[in-house]
Amino acid sequence: MAISKVCVVGSGTMGSGIAQVSAQAGYETTMVDIKQEFLDRGMSNIKASLGKFVEKGRMKQEEMGETLARLRTTVDMKDAARDADYVIEAAFERAEVKLPIFAQLEDVCRKETILASNTSGIPVSLLASATRRPDKVIGTHFMNPVPLMKGVEIVRSLLTSDETLSTSLDFVKSLGKETVVVKDSPGFVTNRIVTLVFNEAAKLLEENLASIEDIDKIEKLSHNWPMGPFELADLVGIDVVVDLLEGIYRETGWERYKPAPLLKRMVEIGYTGRKAGKGFYQLFAQG
């Protein structure tokens, strides 16, 4: 199946990043969201990201202009998705938000259109249940920040067809990404691992073993990580971390995924990380 038109549902950090790399790769890309102000913010993020590429010499000014010319926005789902060959849903990471989107896409899209989700932990089979084309539903879990991170988890459900998988692999690789195919299991691979790191780091802080600065420092020095667990949690969003942990815990019953109380308290008081302007480093930083 040839892909020329792409629709991205959601214009937040992940949605705008996916829309950017899609347009950069030469695809006519439409980004859709429920409010124009969300789309304006997403486009602003895309322009800033492309501007940094130009500034660093990784892209020419005319290439930036060509990329932006391939991008359009709308608040009308039918307008955005009716002619799309490939749709990537990148809405808020809650099943109750994503399921109605997939039901709507089922009604709007052509029968051959592939419906992908950027979900980081919700079962792809559950999302597919909202459609009449479960063979054409797949997970494409991009990493944050999308324009810079190379890895993408391709999540195949029990009903995802070979053709959908093959087309998705080719498409994602055309975006300059590298892929790994994983089974449709709670948390997939990346979040089965990284959520445990976040959870254990929070427990270390609860036990006052070391400061957040020193915990981040020793992990970066010892494992060559570019960011420590608290820096990364602030970037990802502490509410997202809690949702992921609770989702895996609910699906499996494994106690190690039960969110540390500190993580839940931080969400309750609104300290959810960079997007809120306050996270671990605002609450616990020394000095």
Order of alpha helices (4+ residues) and beta strands (2+ residues): beta-alpha-beta-alpha-alpha-beta-alpha-beta-alpha-beta-alpha-beta-beta-alpha-beta-alpha-alpha-alpha-alpha-alpha-alpha
